[in-house]
Amino acid sequence: MLSDKRNIMKVGASIKADPSKGDKVVRRRGRIYVINKKDPNRKQRQKGPARKK
């Protein structure tokens, strides 16, 4: 029996967060973000699956 699960590949985050500087890793809508409320310029995003239109 073939299942759809065999086509799924899990990928680890390639973005890095530094908690000592206030970074937080957040997952939203399948994408991985690094947000920082202390320094809003320290933002990162790792691309995720394409959004449906």
N, CA, C and O atoms as a Maestro MAE file, in Angstrom:
{
 s_m_m2io_version
 :::
 2.0.0
}

f_m_ct {
 s_m_title
 :::
 protein
 m_atom[212] {
  # First column is atom index #
  i_m_mmod_type
  r_m_x_coord
  r_m_y_coord
  r_m_z_coord
  i_m_residue_number
  s_m_chain_name
  s_m_pdb_residue_name
  s_m_pdb_atom_name
  i_m_atomic_number
  :::
  1 25 0.835 -1.184 0.000 1 A "MET " " N  " 7
  2 3 0.000 0.000 0.000 1 A "MET " " CA " 6
  3 2 0.877 1.244 0.000 1 A "MET " " C  " 6
  4 15 1.797 1.366 0.809 1 A "MET " " O  " 8
  5 25 0.593 2.145 -0.893 2 A "LEU " " N  " 7
  6 3 1.320 3.399 -0.944 2 A "LEU " " CA " 6
  7 2 0.565 4.454 -0.152 2 A "LEU " " C  " 6
  8 15 -0.662 4.532 -0.206 2 A "LEU " " O  " 8
  9 25 1.305 5.249 0.571 3 A "SER " " N  " 7
  10 3 0.651 6.329 1.311 3 A "SER " " CA " 6
  11 2 1.247 7.656 0.885 3 A "SER " " C  " 6
  12 15 2.349 7.711 0.339 3 A "SER " " O  " 8
  13 25 0.515 8.714 1.139 4 A "ASP " " N  " 7
  14 3 0.978 10.054 0.788 4 A "ASP " " CA " 6
  15 2 2.095 10.521 1.695 4 A "ASP " " C  " 6
  16 15 2.784 11.488 1.371 4 A "ASP " " O  " 8
  17 25 2.291 9.867 2.812 5 A "LYS " " N  " 7
  18 3 3.287 10.311 3.778 5 A "LYS " " CA " 6
  19 2 4.716 10.093 3.296 5 A "LYS " " C  " 6
  20 15 5.634 10.716 3.828 5 A "LYS " " O  " 8
  21 25 4.925 9.261 2.344 6 A "ARG " " N  " 7
  22 3 6.295 8.993 1.916 6 A "ARG " " CA " 6
  23 2 6.914 10.153 1.146 6 A "ARG " " C  " 6
  24 15 8.135 10.204 0.993 6 A "ARG " " O  " 8
  25 25 6.101 11.081 0.661 7 A "ASN " " N  " 7
  26 3 6.613 12.221 -0.075 7 A "ASN " " CA " 6
  27 2 6.976 13.400 0.825 7 A "ASN " " C  " 6
  28 15 7.534 14.390 0.352 7 A "ASN " " O  " 8
  29 25 6.666 13.303 2.116 8 A "ILE " " N  " 7
  30 3 6.930 14.412 3.027 8 A "ILE " " CA " 6
  31 2 8.368 14.323 3.525 8 A "ILE " " C  " 6
  32 15 8.817 13.279 3.998 8 A "ILE " " O  " 8
  33 25 9.083 15.452 3.405 9 A "MET " " N  " 7
  34 3 10.450 15.496 3.888 9 A "MET " " CA " 6
  35 2 10.560 16.582 4.945 9 A "MET " " C  " 6
  36 15 10.244 17.741 4.677 9 A "MET " " O  " 8
  37 25 10.999 16.227 6.129 10 A "LYS " " N  " 7
  38 3 11.122 17.211 7.184 10 A "LYS " " CA " 6
  39 2 12.476 17.897 7.063 10 A "LYS " " C  " 6
  40 15 13.504 17.255 6.848 10 A "LYS " " O  " 8
  41 25 12.450 19.212 7.206 11 A "VAL " " N  " 7
  42 3 13.672 20.001 7.077 11 A "VAL " " CA " 6
  43 2 13.866 20.775 8.360 11 A "VAL " " C  " 6
  44 15 12.939 21.428 8.839 11 A "VAL " " O  " 8
  45 25 15.059 20.712 8.924 12 A "GLY " " N  " 7
  46 3 15.354 21.481 10.128 12 A "GLY " " CA " 6
  47 2 15.534 22.949 9.794 12 A "GLY " " C  " 6
  48 15 15.866 23.306 8.664 12 A "GLY " " O  " 8
  49 25 15.315 23.789 10.783 13 A "ALA " " N  " 7
  50 3 15.439 25.221 10.576 13 A "ALA " " CA " 6
  51 2 16.895 25.585 10.302 13 A "ALA " " C  " 6
  52 15 17.800 25.136 11.005 13 A "ALA " " O  " 8
  53 25 17.110 26.400 9.274 14 A "SER " " N  " 7
  54 3 18.460 26.861 8.977 14 A "SER " " CA " 6
  55 2 18.685 28.263 9.525 14 A "SER " " C  " 6
  56 15 19.780 28.812 9.407 14 A "SER " " O  " 8
  57 25 17.646 28.844 10.126 15 A "ILE " " N  " 7
  58 3 17.806 30.154 10.731 15 A "ILE " " CA " 6
  59 2 18.180 29.957 12.193 15 A "ILE " " C  " 6
  60 15 17.760 28.991 12.830 15 A "ILE " " O  " 8
  61 25 18.960 30.868 12.705 16 A "LYS " " N  " 7
  62 3 19.458 30.737 14.072 16 A "LYS " " CA " 6
  63 2 18.890 31.852 14.937 16 A "LYS " " C  " 6
  64 15 18.762 32.993 14.494 16 A "LYS " " O  " 8
  65 25 18.552 31.512 16.171 17 A "ALA " " N  " 7
  66 3 18.033 32.496 17.120 17 A "ALA " " CA " 6
  67 2 18.977 32.558 18.313 17 A "ALA " " C  " 6
  68 15 19.514 31.542 18.753 17 A "ALA " " O  " 8
  69 25 19.168 33.774 18.829 18 A "ASP " " N  " 7
  70 3 20.018 33.984 19.992 18 A "ASP " " CA " 6
  71 2 19.135 34.448 21.146 18 A "ASP " " C  " 6
  72 15 18.807 35.631 21.231 18 A "ASP " " O  " 8
  73 25 18.742 33.526 22.044 19 A "PRO " " N  " 7
  74 3 17.831 33.909 23.128 19 A "PRO " " CA " 6
  75 2 18.406 34.976 24.056 19 A "PRO " " C  " 6
  76 15 17.653 35.708 24.698 19 A "PRO " " O  " 8
  77 25 19.724 35.071 24.132 20 A "SER " " N  " 7
  78 3 20.309 36.086 25.012 20 A "SER " " CA " 6
  79 2 20.048 37.496 24.482 20 A "SER " " C  " 6
  80 15 20.106 38.461 25.244 20 A "SER " " O  " 8
  81 25 19.764 37.623 23.197 21 A "LYS " " N  " 7
  82 3 19.447 38.930 22.614 21 A "LYS " " CA " 6
  83 2 17.944 39.138 22.480 21 A "LYS " " C  " 6
  84 15 17.499 40.157 21.952 21 A "LYS " " O  " 8
  85 25 17.157 38.167 22.961 22 A "GLY " " N  " 7
  86 3 15.705 38.311 22.958 22 A "GLY " " CA " 6
  87 2 15.008 37.672 21.776 22 A "GLY " " C  " 6
  88 15 13.826 37.931 21.551 22 A "GLY " " O  " 8
  89 25 15.708 36.843 21.011 23 A "ASP " " N  " 7
  90 3 15.096 36.207 19.842 23 A "ASP " " CA " 6
  91 2 14.158 35.076 20.264 23 A "ASP " " C  " 6
  92 15 14.415 34.370 21.239 23 A "ASP " " O  " 8
  93 25 13.069 34.919 19.512 24 A "LYS " " N  " 7
  94 3 12.147 33.810 19.716 24 A "LYS " " CA " 6
  95 2 11.866 33.162 18.371 24 A "LYS " " C  " 6
  96 15 11.675 33.855 17.372 24 A "LYS " " O  " 8
  97 25 11.840 31.827 18.342 25 A "VAL " " N  " 7
  98 3 11.510 31.092 17.128 25 A "VAL " " CA " 6
  99 2 10.011 30.816 17.167 25 A "VAL " " C  " 6
  100 15 9.498 30.260 18.138 25 A "VAL " " O  " 8
  101 25 9.311 31.212 16.095 26 A "VAL " " N  " 7
  102 3 7.860 31.071 16.024 26 A "VAL " " CA " 6
  103 2 7.513 30.402 14.711 26 A "VAL " " C  " 6
  104 15 8.105 30.707 13.676 26 A "VAL " " O  " 8
  105 25 6.554 29.490 14.749 27 A "ARG " " N  " 7
  106 3 6.095 28.852 13.526 27 A "ARG " " CA " 6
  107 2 4.696 29.364 13.213 27 A "ARG " " C  " 6
  108 15 3.774 29.200 14.012 27 A "ARG " " O  " 8
  109 25 4.543 29.981 12.054 28 A "ARG " " N  " 7
  110 3 3.256 30.525 11.638 28 A "ARG " " CA " 6
  111 2 2.992 30.135 10.195 28 A "ARG " " C  " 6
  112 15 3.826 30.354 9.317 28 A "ARG " " O  " 8
  113 25 1.820 29.555 9.958 29 A "ARG " " N  " 7
  114 3 1.400 29.171 8.611 29 A "ARG " " CA " 6
  115 2 2.446 28.339 7.881 29 A "ARG " " C  " 6
  116 15 2.651 28.512 6.679 29 A "ARG " " O  " 8
  117 25 3.110 27.436 8.602 30 A "GLY " " N  " 7
  118 3 4.089 26.553 7.976 30 A "GLY " " CA " 6
  119 2 5.455 27.165 7.766 30 A "GLY " " C  " 6
  120 15 6.366 26.478 7.304 30 A "GLY " " O  " 8
  121 25 5.628 28.433 8.087 31 A "ARG " " N  " 7
  122 3 6.932 29.074 7.949 31 A "ARG " " CA " 6
  123 2 7.550 29.236 9.332 31 A "ARG " " C  " 6
  124 15 6.839 29.283 10.336 31 A "ARG " " O  " 8
  125 25 8.858 29.319 9.378 32 A "ILE " " N  " 7
  126 3 9.557 29.515 10.635 32 A "ILE " " CA " 6
  127 2 10.104 30.931 10.654 32 A "ILE " " C  " 6
  128 15 10.800 31.355 9.732 32 A "ILE " " O  " 8
  129 25 9.777 31.662 11.722 33 A "TYR " " N  " 7
  130 3 10.205 33.042 11.866 33 A "TYR " " CA " 6
  131 2 11.038 33.185 13.128 33 A "TYR " " C  " 6
  132 15 10.858 32.439 14.090 33 A "TYR " " O  " 8
  133 25 11.953 34.151 13.118 34 A "VAL " " N  " 7
  134 3 12.626 34.598 14.332 34 A "VAL " " CA " 6
  135 2 12.163 36.021 14.559 34 A "VAL " " C  " 6
  136 15 12.335 36.885 13.700 34 A "VAL " " O  " 8
  137 25 11.565 36.266 15.742 35 A "ILE " " N  " 7
  138 3 11.090 37.603 16.058 35 A "ILE " " CA " 6
  139 2 11.819 38.089 17.303 35 A "ILE " " C  " 6
  140 15 12.266 37.294 18.129 35 A "ILE " " O  " 8
  141 25 11.931 39.406 17.421 36 A "ASN " " N  " 7
  142 3 12.614 39.996 18.555 36 A "ASN " " CA " 6
  143 2 11.902 41.300 18.899 36 A "ASN " " C  " 6
  144 15 11.905 42.242 18.106 36 A "ASN " " O  " 8
  145 25 11.296 41.354 20.079 37 A "LYS " " N  " 7
  146 3 10.574 42.562 20.472 37 A "LYS " " CA " 6
  147 2 11.521 43.644 20.981 37 A "LYS " " C  " 6
  148 15 11.185 44.827 20.936 37 A "LYS " " O  " 8
  149 25 12.706 43.250 21.466 38 A "LYS " " N  " 7
  150 3 13.674 44.245 21.932 38 A "LYS " " CA " 6
  151 2 14.294 44.989 20.760 38 A "LYS " " C  " 6
  152 15 14.464 46.207 20.810 38 A "LYS " " O  " 8
  153 25 14.634 44.252 19.700 39 A "ASP " " N  " 7
  154 3 15.279 44.840 18.526 39 A "ASP " " CA " 6
  155 2 14.520 44.362 17.284 39 A "ASP " " C  " 6
  156 15 14.852 43.313 16.733 39 A "ASP " " O  " 8
  157 25 13.509 45.111 16.833 40 A "PRO " " N  " 7
  158 3 12.662 44.649 15.718 40 A "PRO " " CA " 6
  159 2 13.405 44.458 14.396 40 A "PRO " " C  " 6
  160 15 12.860 43.842 13.480 40 A "PRO " " O  " 8
  161 25 14.617 44.962 14.272 41 A "ASN " " N  " 7
  162 3 15.369 44.756 13.037 41 A "ASN " " CA " 6
  163 2 15.982 43.360 12.951 41 A "ASN " " C  " 6
  164 15 16.448 42.958 11.884 41 A "ASN " " O  " 8
  165 25 15.989 42.622 14.051 42 A "ARG " " N  " 7
  166 3 16.544 41.259 14.046 42 A "ARG " " CA " 6
  167 2 15.456 40.254 13.665 42 A "ARG " " C  " 6
  168 15 15.111 39.387 14.468 42 A "ARG " " O  " 8
  169 25 14.918 40.359 12.461 43 A "LYS " " N  " 7
  170 3 13.868 39.446 12.005 43 A "LYS " " CA " 6
  171 2 14.451 38.503 10.962 43 A "LYS " " C  " 6
  172 15 15.296 38.892 10.156 43 A "LYS " " O  " 8
  173 25 13.987 37.259 10.988 44 A "GLN " " N  " 7
  174 3 14.394 36.281 9.982 44 A "GLN " " CA " 6
  175 2 13.176 35.456 9.601 44 A "GLN " " C  " 6
  176 15 12.208 35.356 10.355 44 A "GLN " " O  " 8
  177 25 13.248 34.866 8.410 45 A "ARG " " N  " 7
  178 3 12.185 33.972 7.968 45 A "ARG " " CA " 6
  179 2 12.787 32.862 7.138 45 A "ARG " " C  " 6
  180 15 13.643 33.102 6.286 45 A "ARG " " O  " 8
  181 25 12.346 31.668 7.385 46 A "GLN " " N  " 7
  182 3 12.720 30.543 6.535 46 A "GLN " " CA " 6
  183 2 11.524 30.221 5.668 46 A "GLN " " C  " 6
  184 15 10.410 30.078 6.172 46 A "GLN " " O  " 8
  185 25 11.741 30.105 4.376 47 A "LYS " " N  " 7
  186 3 10.638 29.828 3.466 47 A "LYS " " CA " 6
  187 2 10.010 28.482 3.795 47 A "LYS " " C  " 6
  188 15 10.687 27.522 4.162 47 A "LYS " " O  " 8
  189 25 8.708 28.450 3.651 48 A "GLY " " N  " 7
  190 3 7.947 27.229 3.893 48 A "GLY " " CA " 6
  191 2 7.199 26.840 2.637 48 A "GLY " " C  " 6
  192 15 7.580 27.244 1.539 48 A "GLY " " O  " 8
  193 25 6.152 26.070 2.782 49 A "PRO " " N  " 7
  194 3 5.374 25.682 1.607 49 A "PRO " " CA " 6
  195 2 4.665 26.876 0.998 49 A "PRO " " C  " 6
  196 15 4.327 27.830 1.700 49 A "PRO " " O  " 8
  197 25 4.442 26.824 -0.291 50 A "ALA " " N  " 7
  198 3 3.766 27.915 -0.990 50 A "ALA " " CA " 6
  199 2 2.340 28.050 -0.491 50 A "ALA " " C  " 6
  200 15 1.670 27.052 -0.225 50 A "ALA " " O  " 8
  201 25 1.885 29.269 -0.366 51 A "ARG " " N  " 7
  202 3 0.524 29.512 0.101 51 A "ARG " " CA " 6
  203 2 -0.470 29.310 -1.029 51 A "ARG " " C  " 6
  204 15 -0.194 29.634 -2.184 51 A "ARG " " O  " 8
  205 25 -1.624 28.772 -0.682 52 A "LYS " " N  " 7
  206 3 -2.679 28.558 -1.676 52 A "LYS " " CA " 6
  207 2 -3.390 29.874 -1.948 52 A "LYS " " C  " 6
  208 15 -3.610 30.675 -1.039 52 A "LYS " " O  " 8
  209 25 -3.742 30.084 -3.199 53 A "LYS " " N  " 7
  210 3 -4.440 31.325 -3.550 53 A "LYS " " CA " 6
  211 2 -5.932 31.170 -3.461 53 A "LYS " " C  " 6
  212 15 -6.669 32.120 -3.725 53 A "LYS " " O  " 8
  :::
 }
 m_bond[211] {
  # First column is bond index #
  i_m_from
  i_m_to
  i_m_order
  :::
  1 1 2 1
  2 2 3 1
  3 3 4 2
  4 3 5 1
  5 5 6 1
  6 6 7 1
  7 7 8 2
  8 7 9 1
  9 9 10 1
  10 10 11 1
  11 11 12 2
  12 11 13 1
  13 13 14 1
  14 14 15 1
  15 15 16 2
  16 15 17 1
  17 17 18 1
  18 18 19 1
  19 19 20 2
  20 19 21 1
  21 21 22 1
  22 22 23 1
  23 23 24 2
  24 23 25 1
  25 25 26 1
  26 26 27 1
  27 27 28 2
  28 27 29 1
  29 29 30 1
  30 30 31 1
  31 31 32 2
  32 31 33 1
  33 33 34 1
  34 34 35 1
  35 35 36 2
  36 35 37 1
  37 37 38 1
  38 38 39 1
  39 39 40 2
  40 39 41 1
  41 41 42 1
  42 42 43 1
  43 43 44 2
  44 43 45 1
  45 45 46 1
  46 46 47 1
  47 47 48 2
  48 47 49 1
  49 49 50 1
  50 50 51 1
  51 51 52 2
  52 51 53 1
  53 53 54 1
  54 54 55 1
  55 55 56 2
  56 55 57 1
  57 57 58 1
  58 58 59 1
  59 59 60 2
  60 59 61 1
  61 61 62 1
  62 62 63 1
  63 63 64 2
  64 63 65 1
  65 65 66 1
  66 66 67 1
  67 67 68 2
  68 67 69 1
  69 69 70 1
  70 70 71 1
  71 71 72 2
  72 71 73 1
  73 73 74 1
  74 74 75 1
  75 75 76 2
  76 75 77 1
  77 77 78 1
  78 78 79 1
  79 79 80 2
  80 79 81 1
  81 81 82 1
  82 82 83 1
  83 83 84 2
  84 83 85 1
  85 85 86 1
  86 86 87 1
  87 87 88 2
  88 87 89 1
  89 89 90 1
  90 90 91 1
  91 91 92 2
  92 91 93 1
  93 93 94 1
  94 94 95 1
  95 95 96 2
  96 95 97 1
  97 97 98 1
  98 98 99 1
  99 99 100 2
  100 99 101 1
  101 101 102 1
  102 102 103 1
  103 103 104 2
  104 103 105 1
  105 105 106 1
  106 106 107 1
  107 107 108 2
  108 107 109 1
  109 109 110 1
  110 110 111 1
  111 111 112 2
  112 111 113 1
  113 113 114 1
  114 114 115 1
  115 115 116 2
  116 115 117 1
  117 117 118 1
  118 118 119 1
  119 119 120 2
  120 119 121 1
  121 121 122 1
  122 122 123 1
  123 123 124 2
  124 123 125 1
  125 125 126 1
  126 126 127 1
  127 127 128 2
  128 127 129 1
  129 129 130 1
  130 130 131 1
  131 131 132 2
  132 131 133 1
  133 133 134 1
  134 134 135 1
  135 135 136 2
  136 135 137 1
  137 137 138 1
  138 138 139 1
  139 139 140 2
  140 139 141 1
  141 141 142 1
  142 142 143 1
  143 143 144 2
  144 143 145 1
  145 145 146 1
  146 146 147 1
  147 147 148 2
  148 147 149 1
  149 149 150 1
  150 150 151 1
  151 151 152 2
  152 151 153 1
  153 153 154 1
  154 154 155 1
  155 155 156 2
  156 155 157 1
  157 157 158 1
  158 158 159 1
  159 159 160 2
  160 159 161 1
  161 161 162 1
  162 162 163 1
  163 163 164 2
  164 163 165 1
  165 165 166 1
  166 166 167 1
  167 167 168 2
  168 167 169 1
  169 169 170 1
  170 170 171 1
  171 171 172 2
  172 171 173 1
  173 173 174 1
  174 174 175 1
  175 175 176 2
  176 175 177 1
  177 177 178 1
  178 178 179 1
  179 179 180 2
  180 179 181 1
  181 181 182 1
  182 182 183 1
  183 183 184 2
  184 183 185 1
  185 185 186 1
  186 186 187 1
  187 187 188 2
  188 187 189 1
  189 189 190 1
  190 190 191 1
  191 191 192 2
  192 191 193 1
  193 193 194 1
  194 194 195 1
  195 195 196 2
  196 195 197 1
  197 197 198 1
  198 198 199 1
  199 199 200 2
  200 199 201 1
  201 201 202 1
  202 202 203 1
  203 203 204 2
  204 203 205 1
  205 205 206 1
  206 206 207 1
  207 207 208 2
  208 207 209 1
  209 209 210 1
  210 210 211 1
  211 211 212 2
  :::
 }
}
